Amino acid sequence: MRATVFTTGRFRAKLLQPETDNAAVDDLSQRCADYALMLTGQPPDRDASAAFFAAVPDGKTLADMWKLGVFDSAGKLVALADVAREHPAPGTWYIGLLLIDPTVRGRGVGAAVVRGVKQEAARNGAVRLMLSVVTENERALKFWKTQGFSVTRDLPPKRFGRKQHARVELVANVRC
Ligand SMILES: CC(C)(COP(=O)(O)OP(=O)(O)OC[C@H]1O[C@@H](n2cnc3c(N)ncnc32)[C@H](O)[C@@H]1OP(=O)(O)O)[C@@H](O)C(=O)NCCC(=O)NCCS
């Protein structure tokens, strides 16, 4: 049975495993085709789950990561989050991905996940959360700012699929 990392309202965040969760992650990625199109200019890969589980920053291992799935009360996967603990430096947890099923966006699921990750980070002695956002993703930028994140610097442009993106780094204190 999968460990529940945190519960927030009627949602449970659990650690996902490639062996058991590939299909559900692929399915959610297909439902989030708008995000893939914005980021890469292409539809989501059929096996997007492979990239999700393989994404581990340099110097980290899968054991340092939380590959989180958020399940609703019916047991349906409605969100993914990818968190690298103690990265890029001790005391910092890095959110590599937050992806909410379009049918439940704007209902507080994203905010609940951020709250849960913040609480767990604080409980484990971390002091800040960090992430990067492509500037084309204006909705996400607005979302992160409402969650207490501030832009700290411009990052070098990066290519995702067919598109080149300007990016910014954002940081939030986990104890506020
Ligand atoms: C961005 C995203 C994670 C937000 O999650 P969500 O569950 O829709 O957000 P919530 O319902 O928790 O909203 C929290 C706040 O953000 C605001 N917000 C959420 N979605 C918004 C949108 N599409 N446009 C404008 N504001 C939005 C809400 O109004 C709310 O503000 P409030 O607390 O002042 O009322 C989600 O829309 C998503 O998965 N988008 C596609 C993937 C993506 O861009 N991920 C982020 C990559 S950096």
The ligand as an SDF file (V2000), in Angstrom:
LIG
                    3D

 48 50  0  0  0  0  0  0  0  0999 V2000
   -1.1410   26.6520  -12.1800 C   0  0  0  0  0  0  0  0  0  0  0  0
   -1.9040   25.5040  -11.4420 C   0  0  0  0  0  0  0  0  0  0  0  0
   -0.8990   24.5670  -10.8080 C   0  0  0  0  0  0  0  0  0  0  0  0
   -2.7820   26.1750  -10.3450 C   0  0  0  0  0  0  0  0  0  0  0  0
   -3.4910   25.1300   -9.6640 O   0  0  0  0  0  0  0  0  0  0  0  0
   -5.0560   25.3240   -9.3500 P   0  0  0  0  0  0  0  0  0  0  0  0
   -5.4870   24.1560   -8.5650 O   0  0  0  0  0  0  0  0  0  0  0  0
   -5.7620   25.6060  -10.6200 O   0  0  0  0  0  0  0  0  0  0  0  0
   -5.0210   26.6580   -8.4720 O   0  0  0  0  0  0  0  0  0  0  0  0
   -5.9590   26.9770   -7.2520 P   0  0  0  0  0  0  0  0  0  0  0  0
   -7.3590   26.6300   -7.5780 O   0  0  0  0  0  0  0  0  0  0  0  0
   -5.3650   26.3690   -6.0290 O   0  0  0  0  0  0  0  0  0  0  0  0
   -5.8260   28.5540   -7.1970 O   0  0  0  0  0  0  0  0  0  0  0  0
   -5.0340   29.2230   -6.2400 C   0  0  0  0  0  0  0  0  0  0  0  0
   -4.9810   30.6880   -6.5930 C   0  0  0  0  0  0  0  0  0  0  0  0
   -4.4650   30.8980   -7.9150 O   0  0  0  0  0  0  0  0  0  0  0  0
   -5.4540   31.5390   -8.7110 C   0  0  0  0  0  0  0  0  0  0  0  0
   -5.5100   30.8570  -10.0040 N   0  0  0  0  0  0  0  0  0  0  0  0
   -5.5430   29.5220  -10.1770 C   0  0  0  0  0  0  0  0  0  0  0  0
   -5.6220   29.2230  -11.4800 N   0  0  0  0  0  0  0  0  0  0  0  0
   -5.6650   30.4090  -12.1350 C   0  0  0  0  0  0  0  0  0  0  0  0
   -5.7760   30.7410  -13.4880 C   0  0  0  0  0  0  0  0  0  0  0  0
   -5.8800   29.8030  -14.4150 N   0  0  0  0  0  0  0  0  0  0  0  0
   -5.7610   32.0440  -13.8230 N   0  0  0  0  0  0  0  0  0  0  0  0
   -5.6710   32.9880  -12.8910 C   0  0  0  0  0  0  0  0  0  0  0  0
   -5.5810   32.7110  -11.5630 N   0  0  0  0  0  0  0  0  0  0  0  0
   -5.5760   31.4360  -11.2060 C   0  0  0  0  0  0  0  0  0  0  0  0
   -6.7650   31.3730   -8.0150 C   0  0  0  0  0  0  0  0  0  0  0  0
   -7.6380   32.4620   -8.2790 O   0  0  0  0  0  0  0  0  0  0  0  0
   -6.3350   31.3320   -6.5990 C   0  0  0  0  0  0  0  0  0  0  0  0
   -6.1510   32.6510   -6.1380 O   0  0  0  0  0  0  0  0  0  0  0  0
   -6.7630   33.0470   -4.7000 P   0  0  0  0  0  0  0  0  0  0  0  0
   -6.1060   32.1030   -3.7180 O   0  0  0  0  0  0  0  0  0  0  0  0
   -6.3460   34.4590   -4.5590 O   0  0  0  0  0  0  0  0  0  0  0  0
   -8.2270   32.8110   -4.8340 O   0  0  0  0  0  0  0  0  0  0  0  0
   -2.8690   24.7510  -12.4060 C   0  0  0  0  0  0  0  0  0  0  0  0
   -3.7250   25.6470  -13.0090 O   0  0  0  0  0  0  0  0  0  0  0  0
   -2.1400   23.9050  -13.4580 C   0  0  0  0  0  0  0  0  0  0  0  0
   -1.8830   22.7230  -13.2520 O   0  0  0  0  0  0  0  0  0  0  0  0
   -1.8180   24.5200  -14.6320 N   0  0  0  0  0  0  0  0  0  0  0  0
   -1.1460   23.7860  -15.7260 C   0  0  0  0  0  0  0  0  0  0  0  0
    0.2340   23.3230  -15.3480 C   0  0  0  0  0  0  0  0  0  0  0  0
    1.1000   24.4430  -14.8600 C   0  0  0  0  0  0  0  0  0  0  0  0
    1.1610   25.5120  -15.4530 O   0  0  0  0  0  0  0  0  0  0  0  0
    1.8170   24.1660  -13.7630 N   0  0  0  0  0  0  0  0  0  0  0  0
    2.7540   25.1060  -13.1700 C   0  0  0  0  0  0  0  0  0  0  0  0
    4.0770   24.9740  -13.8300 C   0  0  0  0  0  0  0  0  0  0  0  0
    5.2330   26.1180  -13.1090 S   0  0  0  0  0  0  0  0  0  0  0  0
  1  2  1  0
  2  3  1  0
  2  4  1  0
  2 36  1  0
  4  5  1  0
  5  6  1  0
  6  7  2  0
  6  8  1  0
  6  9  1  0
  9 10  1  0
 10 11  2  0
 10 12  1  0
 10 13  1  0
 13 14  1  0
 14 15  1  0
 15 16  1  0
 15 30  1  0
 16 17  1  0
 17 18  1  0
 17 28  1  0
 18 19  1  0
 18 27  1  0
 19 20  2  0
 20 21  1  0
 21 22  1  0
 21 27  2  0
 22 23  1  0
 22 24  2  0
 24 25  1  0
 25 26  2  0
 26 27  1  0
 28 29  1  0
 28 30  1  0
 30 31  1  0
 31 32  1  0
 32 33  2  0
 32 34  1  0
 32 35  1  0
 36 37  1  0
 36 38  1  0
 38 39  2  0
 38 40  1  0
 40 41  1  0
 41 42  1  0
 42 43  1  0
 43 44  2  0
 43 45  1  0
 45 46  1  0
 46 47  1  0
 47 48  1  0
M  END
$$$$
